[in-house]
Amino acid sequence: MGTQSLFESIPNFSEGRRPQVVKAIAEAAARTSLVLDTDADPDHNRVVVSLAAFETRLVAALLAATAEAAERIDLRAHRGVHPRVGAADVLPIVPLGDTTLEECRDLAQHLGEKIWAQLRIPVFFYGYGEGRSLADIRAGRATPNLGGPDLHPTAGAVCVGARPPLVAFNVVLYGFDLTAARALARSIRESEAGLRGVQALAFPLSHDRVQLSMNLVRLDETRPADVMAELERRGVSTGAQQVVGLCPAAAAGPAADGRLLEGRMAGAGARAGASRSRARGGEEHTALASRLEREAGDLAALAADQDAMLAGAERAAALVHVLRAAQVIDEELEAVLKSAATGLRAAITAPTEAVYRDRVAALDARLG
């Protein structure tokens, strides 16, 4: 096993207020990929869906979800605070495990060609290897790579690109009007000599609230905890923190409780194993399916603390052997569970390793 590359995608669709439309888009993606999360926001009128799969199945999932979005969303009637150019607005391709950004770019190119050929929606390529960003596209500084120059009358265009993992992190600000919040956002952007790897905007929310909305694009340099420390240093009074979509365990703080990427991957793996066990039938497989469904819920809700992440890594690694013994695992499912376990293991700090030396050694031996 392990001969194929594993990818994550976090497509953003321009709908966050109609649950039936959000459900239809997610269900279209779920036919061929593991749906890890669906995170809709009515103020932004946007939904972020997190998927994991091998290349062929991921392309099929994204193509189906894009078609569903194009059918159900009319940009001419769309209202929301988040900038957008399409019904299926952004389709990022992100590496998991040993997958490279070059492989992600190749997949993005292949996906974009299929979207234009089959759906006739113009495509912008952005991100790694493309020399332009989403900001360039949204500001009108780019034309579509495929199709155009006119956009689809109701579906707009699709932005497809490869990128490393990031964290979308929002914070409600107290005592700021929108003008002051936008000035704060400018001041913390990397492009304005602020925090490294931070892209920031400010948005008005319902009930007279103002939100600082950020993408943290270099997690080895700036994580949510670093942003909060900087805001505290500046004397900024903050309210609710929000992780949009999922957060890699290695960058996680309290706002990521229940939203760990690797926890959701392990949970999705357990849930897929439960479905396959139930389909096989028989007393033993039916009992296993019930246990796996409980395990799926627990792993999906994994807390962003060291003890929970170590236990999660152990459980994800153990699931590989459980599903293999039950003969309900395939190469893709094994890759998802191993990637989940490895990502959680990477989040374990040196002090935690010192406390749980034997457990960590046993985990490392199991992961090989």
N, C-alpha and C positions, 0 to 999 in steps of 0.2 A: 504494500500500500504506500501512499504518499507520492505517487508519480504525477498527480495533477496539482495545479496551483489553486489556492483558496483565496477568494476575494470577499470584501465587504462592499456594499454600496449603501448610500444614505440619500436616496432620492427625496427631493423637496417638491411638493405639489402645492399649487395655489388654491388650496381649499382647507379651511379649518373650522367651518361653522355648520356644515351639513354632514352629520354623522353617517348617513347612508352612502354619501359619495366617498367619504374617507374609507368606509368599510369595503366598498366595491373595489377601490384601488388596491387596498391591502390584500384582499382576497385574490385579485388578479396576479399579484406578485407571489402569493403563497402557493400557487399551483405548481411552481417549479423551483422555489427557493425556500430557505428557512427565514421566516419573518421574525426578527428578534424584538422589534418594538414599533409602535405606532404612536407618535406624539403630536397631537393637534393643538393649535393655538388660535382661539377665535379673534384675538386682537390683531395678530399678524395675518389671520385668515390663511393659514399655511399648515401643512402637515409634513412631518419628517418621518419617513419609514426607514427602518434599518434592516438590511438583508445580508445573508451570507450564503455562498454557494460556489461551486466550481464554475468555470467560464460559460459553458454552453447553457447551463440551467439559469445562471444569473442573467445572461443576455435575454433569454426567453422571458424571465420574470420582469425585467425592466421594460422590454418591448410591450408586454401585455399591460403593465401598469400605466405606461405612457399612453397607449391606445385608449384605456379606460378613462384616464384623465382628460384626454383630448375630446372624448365623446361627451363627458359630463360637465366640463368647466368651460365657461365662455368668458374670456378675459375682458370682453367689452363691458361685462356687468360686474367684474371683480372689484371689490374694495377691501383694502387692508393696508396696514402701515408698512409692511415689508416690501422692498423693491422686488420686481419680478419682470421677466420677459416672456414667460411661458406658463401654460397650464401645468405641464410637467417641466418645472422651471430649471432645476439643477440635478444632474445625475452624476455624482462623484463616484469614482472607482478607487478603492483603498486597499492596500495589501494586507493580508493576514498571514501569519506564520512566516515562511521563507519566501513568499511571493515578492517580486520586485516591482518598483515603480515603472520600469520599462514594460513589464507584462501588463500592468494596469493601463498604461497608455495604449498598448496594442489592443486591449479589450475595448477601451473607450472609442478608439477609431472604428473598430468593427461594429460596435453598438450604434454609433452615430450614422454609419453608412446604412445600417438596417432601418433605423428610424426614418431617414430621408427616403429610402427606396420603398418602404412598405407603408408609411404613414403620411409621407409628403409634408412633414413638418421640418422647416429649416433647422440646421444644427450649427451651433457655435462650439468649437473645441477650445478648452481653456486649461490652465494649470500646468502640470509638469510637462516640459518639452514643447509647450505651445507658445511661449513668449507673450502671453496676455492673460489677464485675470478676469474674474467676474466683474470687478469694478470697471474695467475697460469696456466690457460688453454692455453693462447696465448704463454706462455714461454715453453710449452711442459712439465709442471710439473704435468699433470693430464691425465688420459685416460678416454674415454667416459663411462658414466654410463650405457648407452643403446647402443648396437651395438659396432662396433670396434673390435680390435684396429685399423684396417684400416678405413680411412674415405671414404665417397662417392667420386668416382673419379672426378665428376664435381661439386657437390654441397657441398663437405666438410662435415662439421658438424654444428649442431645448439646448441647454448648456451641458456638455458632456466633457469630463476631464478626469485625469488621474491626479491624486494628491496623497500626501502622507496622512496619518491619523491626526485629527484635531479635536478640540473640545469647543462646542458652542455653549457659551456661559453667559447668563443674563443676571443682572442685579437690579432690584428696584431701588431708586434713590429717594431719600427724604430731603425736603427743603430745597429742591431744585425745580425750576421751571424748565421748559424744553430748551430754551436758549442756553441756559447755564449747563444743562446736561450735554448739549451738543459740544459746548466748549470743553467740558471734561472729557468727552469721548475723543475729541481731536488731540487733547494733551497726552492721552495714554497710548495713542497709536504708535507703533514702531515708526511709521512714515513721518511722524512729527517729533521724533527723538524721545518717544515715550518708552513703554515696556517692549522688550524684544518679542517678536512673534505675535503681537496683539493687533488685531483689526477691530475697530469699535465704531458703533453708531449709537444714537439715542433715539428712542421712539416714545410717543405719547401712548399711554394705555387707558383703558376705561377707568372710571372713578377718579379722574384727575391724577393718575399716577404717571411717573416717568421711569423709563427703563434704560439702563445701560446694557447694550447688546453687543457681545464680543465673540469673535472667533480667535481661539488661541492655537496658532498654527505651528508653533515649534515647542512641543511639550517638554523637551529636554531643557528649555530655557525659561519658560513661563507657564505655570500651572494656575488653576483657580486660586489656590492658597496664596500665590505670589500677588495676584491681582488684588485680593482682599487685603493683604498686608499693605499694599501701596495705597489703596483707598483709605485705610485706617491711618496711615502715616500722614495723609493729606487732610485728615479730619472730616472725611466724607461720611455722612450718616446713611447707612444702608438698611434695606429691608430684605425681603425674600430673595434667596439665591436660587437659580434654576439652571440645571443642565438640560439642554435641548437634545433630544436623541439619547445617545449612550456615551459613556466616558470610559476610556481605557483605564484599567485598574491602577496602572503605574502612575497615573496623573490624578487619581480620584481624591476628593475630599468629602466632607459630610453631605454636600448637596447631591452627591452621586449615589447615596444609599438607594439600593433597589434599581439603579440605572447603570450598573457596571456592564460594559460590553461583554467581558468574558463570562460573567454570571449569566447573562442572557443567552450567550452561545451555549453554555453548558445546559441551561434550562431547555433551550430549543432542542438540543441533542437528546436529552432525557425524554422530552415530549414526543419526538419522532420515534424513539425506541418504544415508548408506550403504545403509540399507534400501530407500529409494526407487530408488536407482541400481541396486541388485541386481535389484529387481523389473522394471526396464525392460529388463534383459538387454543382450546385445551385449558385444563385447570391451572397448570404451572405458568403458562404464558399470560393467562388472564390475571392471575395474582401478581405476576411481575409487572404487568401494565399498570395496575393500581399503585404499586410502590413507585414506579417510575413517574407517574403523574404527580405524586406528592413531592418527589425529589425535584421535578421540573419547577414546581411552584416555589420551593425553598431556594433553589439556585437562582431563579430569576429575580428574587427579592434580596439577594445577597447584599449585606451591608459593606460599606467602604471602610472597614477597619481591618487591622492586621490579622487578628484571630479568625475573622470570618473569611478573609481572602485565602489564608492558608488552608482552612478546612475546605473551601470551595475548590481549590486546586487539587486537593486530595480526592475529593468526590468526583470531579470531572475526569481525573485520570482513572479512577476505579470504574467509572461507567464504561470506558472502552472495554474492559475485561468482562464486565457483566453483559453487555450487549453482544460481545463476541461469543460468549458461552451460550447465549440464547439464540444465536444465529440470526440476529436482526440488525446487524451493522453492515455498512458498506464503506467504500473508500472516502466518500465525502463526509459522512457522519463521523467517521473516525478522525478525519482531519479537523473537523469543527471542534470535537471534544479535546483533542490534543492541543489545538491552538488556544482553547479556553484555559486549560490547565497550565500551559506554558506562560500565558499572559498573566495569570494570577500569581504564578510562582515568581515572575519577574518583579511583581509589586512588593514582595516580601523584603523588608529592610534588614540590614545587618543586625540590629538589636533583637529583632524577632527571630532571626536565624539562630542567634546565640541562646535564646531561651528555649527554642524548640529544635535543637540541633539534630536529634535522632529522627524526628518527624520530617524535617527538611531533607535529610540524607536519604530517607526511604522514598520520599517523593521524587528526588532527583534520580534515584536508581530506577524508579518506575517509568519516568519520562525518558530515560536513556540518554 
